């Protein structure tokens, strides 16, 4: 595996899930596979779980790790071509990338969507510049449109806690005071469509995910109807993806005060099949989810976070294997 951005990059999901189970039982089983190899983790945006879990995964495999926080410890980087660099950005990514690649064997990238230019964001411009100019394997630690390490961890968590062969999984939009990217819901939808689950997406009109990710998932605009009989409920806010309203890309379509009935509470959970609650974290209580739901025994937010180490270990091991082929 040379690059990790989408679910298909991982190959057979059943094999990947079996590998995840194996690694979870013995995190250091493949500690020799990364000896004398260095992972460079480049963060253009803040991180807690991604930073810690990916560092831990690299250490599980015996790798050296370099973490670069672009906004705190490096020159500000220009990412667009053809600009006159007369502002506060002192270095262009096109020079920075090959320099970074001199010091590592694998590069992880975390770079959020700008939410102003849909074409630029959905082209994954920053990620693909690293792929093109680094000459090294590159993996996504959340990009403008996807967060595959999170989605893989989510799938591992569902596999560990499901009570039936084909559970009903509901991805629900929830209110938020800020405009957020679509990366987490995009990847969750993409991975659930690839898995053996009954998958439903519910959100207000205007928040339709790009068909590239939503696929054949059922879309239900009535949240309560979507929750009926659910086994897993995954809550997440996202701004307008601009699919049906291109001019609204990245916008919040209604005041969040008017959308608080979408907050996941006991009211919605009562009509599920004792569903497990999921969220990628960090989460705004009282906005995304009620205290009573996230603190309930059926909440999986901490096991999800723990499985981020496992998903990252599988991905890094696959990349290391690809380097030997």
C-alpha positions, 0 to 999 in steps of 0.5 A, spaced: 500 500 500 503 506 497 497 511 499 491 511 504 485 515 503 479 511 501 476 504 504 478 501 497 486 502 499 485 497 504 483 492 500 479 486 503 475 489 509 474 482 512 482 481 512 483 488 515 478 487 520 482 480 522 488 483 522 486 489 527 483 483 532 490 480 531 494 487 533 489 488 538 491 482 542 498 483 541 500 491 539 507 489 539 507 483 534 510 486 528 515 491 532 521 489 528 517 491 521 519 498 522 526 498 525 530 504 522 524 507 519 521 514 520 514 516 520 513 524 519 506 526 521 505 533 519 499 537 522 496 543 519 491 543 524 489 541 531 489 534 534 489 530 540 487 523 538 490 523 531 496 525 534 497 520 540 494 514 536 498 515 530 505 516 534 503 510 538 501 506 532 508 507 529 512 506 536 508 499 536 511 497 529 518 500 532 518 506 528 522 513 529 517 518 529 517 526 527 511 530 529 511 537 525 506 542 527 506 547 521 502 552 525 507 552 531 514 550 529 515 551 522 514 557 517 507 558 514 506 555 508 503 557 501 499 551 498 497 555 492 501 555 485 502 562 481 501 566 487 505 572 489 508 571 496 508 577 499 504 576 505 505 572 511 507 565 508 515 565 507 515 558 504 512 554 499 509 547 500 512 545 493 519 546 496 517 544 503 515 537 501 521 535 498 525 537 504 521 534 509 521 527 505 529 527 506 528 526 513 523 520 513 520 514 510 513 515 510 509 521 511 502 522 514 498 529 513 492 532 517 490 538 513 482 540 514 478 543 508 478 551 507 470 551 506 470 556 501 472 553 495 469 546 494 473 544 487 480 546 491 477 542 497 474 536 494 480 535 489 484 534 495 490 539 493 494 539 499 494 531 500 496 530 492 501 535 492 505 531 498 503 524 494 506 527 487 512 531 490 515 527 496 516 521 493 514 517 499 508 513 501 503 518 504 497 517 508 491 521 511 490 523 518 484 527 516 484 531 509 479 536 506 474 531 505 476 524 508 478 521 515 479 514 513 483 512 520 477 514 524 472 511 519 476 504 520 476 505 527 469 506 527 468 499 523 473 496 528 468 498 534 462 496 530 465 489 529 466 488 536 460 490 539 454 488 534 449 483 537 447 481 530 450 479 523 447 485 519 446 491 524 442 497 523 447 503 523 445 511 523 449 517 521 445 523 524 447 530 523 447 534 529 447 542 530 454 546 532 455 553 532 461 553 527 461 550 520 465 544 520 468 540 514 465 533 511 471 529 512 468 525 518 461 523 515 464 522 508 469 517 510 464 514 515 459 513 509 464 510 505 466 505 510 459 503 512 457 502 504 463 498 504 461 494 510 455 489 511 451 493 515 444 496 514 446 504 513 441 510 513 443 517 513 439 522 516 440 530 516 436 536 514 435 538 507 441 541 504 446 537 507 446 532 502 453 528 502 457 528 496 454 521 492 461 519 491 461 518 499 453 517 500 453 511 495 447 507 495 445 509 503 438 510 504 437 518 506 431 519 511 430 527 512 425 525 518 431 523 524 426 520 528 424 515 523 431 514 521 432 512 529 427 506 529 430 500 530 437 502 530 443 498 533 448 504 532 447 511 532 453 515 529 452 523 531 456 528 527 455 535 525 457 537 518 456 544 514 453 544 507 457 540 502 454 544 496 451 538 492 444 541 491 446 548 493 453 549 490 453 557 493 452 554 500 458 550 500 461 550 507 455 554 510 451 553 516 444 553 513 440 555 519 441 558 526 443 552 531 438 555 536 433 553 531 436 546 530 437 543 537 431 538 536 436 534 532 441 534 538 441 526 540 438 525 546 434 520 550 428 522 546 431 519 540 435 513 543 428 511 546 426 508 539 432 505 537 434 497 539 438 499 545 443 503 540 450 504 542 452 511 541 458 513 537 462 520 536 469 521 533 470 526 539 471 532 541 464 533 542 460 539 544 455 536 549 448 539 549 449 541 542 451 534 538 449 529 544 445 530 551 450 528 557 445 522 559 446 519 552 454 520 552 455 518 559 450 512 558 453 504 558 451 504 551 456 510 549 462 507 545 466 514 544 472 511 549 472 505 545 472 508 539 478 513 541 482 507 543 481 503 536 484 509 533 491 506 535 489 499 532 487 502 525 493 506 525 497 500 526 494 496 521 495 502 516 502 503 517 504 496 517 500 495 510 505 501 508 511 498 511 509 491 507 508 495 501 515 498 501 518 491 501 515 489 495 
